[in-house]
């Protein structure tokens, strides 16, 4: 369904694999999403990340709902910034999760969920660690780490936007 919607938005032109990862701007005339329907909080998160030099996009169910003319219940942002890079940019930001870290940016009672573009990595190609690493600093640089038994210790595999989109589809 999503693929059909995207194809329709792109005037029926199917995108080849070669164009994945290339930024394509779809004008308002094509998508009919009125920017005034986006809350200031979501726009603030996107603008703040972009001003800090990162890519940032409103993604997920909110985009679907806006395309369908519905009012989104929440907003998600995807970025190439890691959670540790996102958190200091906002006064009320909280890291959530141990294995799959995201950032909740609070605006009053509203939460904007910020996640990092991710890629898929097979366990066979994952670096093996000793198993005595106690915190994320010791696992730094080992985005997807398994111990000698094959247990996943950390599976945040940051990736570019095209891999993140392909993984979600």
N, C-alpha and C positions, 0 to 999 in steps of 0.2 A: 504494500500500500504506500509506504513512504517513498519507495523508488519511483512508483508511478506519479506521485505528487511532485517529486523533484523533476522528473522528466517533463511533466506538464508545465511546470514553472519555467523550465528552460526551453519553452516553445517546442516541445516534442523532440528536441535534439538529445540523443543519448550521449552521455559523456564517456569517452574511452578511458581506459586505465591510465593512459599517458597524461590525462589532464587532472588526475587526482592530486590533491595537494596544492594545486594552483588556485589562488584566490579568484573567485568569480563574484562580482557584484551584480546582484539582481535588483534592478531599479524598482521603486515603489509602484510604478505603473504595472509591473509584472506581478508582484507579490501582493499588492493591496494591503500591506500592513501599515497602519497609521502609527507613526512614532509616538503620538500623544497617548496611545494605549499602553505604552511601556512605562512602568513606574520609574520615578527618579532614582530610586535605590539601585535598580538593575543597571540603569544607564550610568550611574556614578561608579559602580564596580567596573564596568567595561571601560569607561573613560580613564579611570585611575590606573588600571592595568596597562592600557595603551600608552598613557603619558609616561609610565615607568619603563616603556620600551618593550612591552610584551604584546603578543597577540591575545585578543580576548573577544569572545563571541557569545551571544545569548543562544542557548541550544536547548534541545530536548522538547518536552511536552509543551512548554510555553510557545515555542515556534509553531508547533503543530496546531495548538489551540488558536493562535492568532491567525494562521492561514485558514482555519475553518470558521473564523468569525466568532470564536468563543472567548470568554474571559479566562485567562490562565490563573490557576490557583497558586502557582509558585514559579520562580525563575531560577534557572541554572545558567552558569557561565563556565565555558571551557577556555583554557588558556595554556600557553606553553611555559608559564611560570610554575615552579614547584610550590607546594604548600608553604614551605619555609620562606619562599620569596614573596608570597602573597600576604602572609600574616602581618608583617610590619607595615604594610601599606594602609592598613585600616585600624582605626582606634578600637573597634569592637569586632575582632576576628578571632575565631577559635578553631584550632586544629581538631578534627574529629577522626576517630578510627585509628587502629594500630597498623593493620596491614595495608589497607586501602585508604590513605589519608586524603581528606578533603578539607576545605576551609568553609566554615559558616561565617558569613559577614552579616552582622546584626544591624538593622535599622529599626529601632523601636522593637515592635513585636515581629517584624518581618525579617525573614532569613533569606539571604541570597547564597546559594550553594555554589562554591567555586571548586572545580576539579581540573586536574592537569591532563593534557592530551596524553593518552597512553598507547602503548604498542603491545602486541602479543609476542611472547617469547616462550619457546618450548623449554620444558624442564631439562631436557637432555643438554641444552646449550647453556644452562645457567651455571654461574660460578658456584663452586662448593665452598662452604665456610667451615671453620672448625667447630662451631656450635657454642663457643663460649663468649660470643659477642653479646653484650648486654643492652646495648641501646642503639639508636639510629646513627649516632656518630661513628660507632664502630662498624656499622654496615654501610657507611657512606661510600658511594661509588659502586656498590654491589646492589643495583636496583632490584634484581630478582635473584635471591639467594636461597639455596637449599642446603640442608646439612647432609652428612654422609648417608643418612637413611632416606633421603629424598623428601623430607618434610620441608615445606615452604616456610622460610623464615621471613622473607620479605618479597612481595611480588609487584611492587610499584615499578613498572617498566615505563619510564617516560618515553614518549615518542612524538613524532610530528603530527600535525593536524590530519593529514591524509590517512595515516595508519590508525589514528584514533577513530576517524569516521568509518573506515572499513571494518574495524573491530566491533563497532556498535551496530553496524548494518548486519 
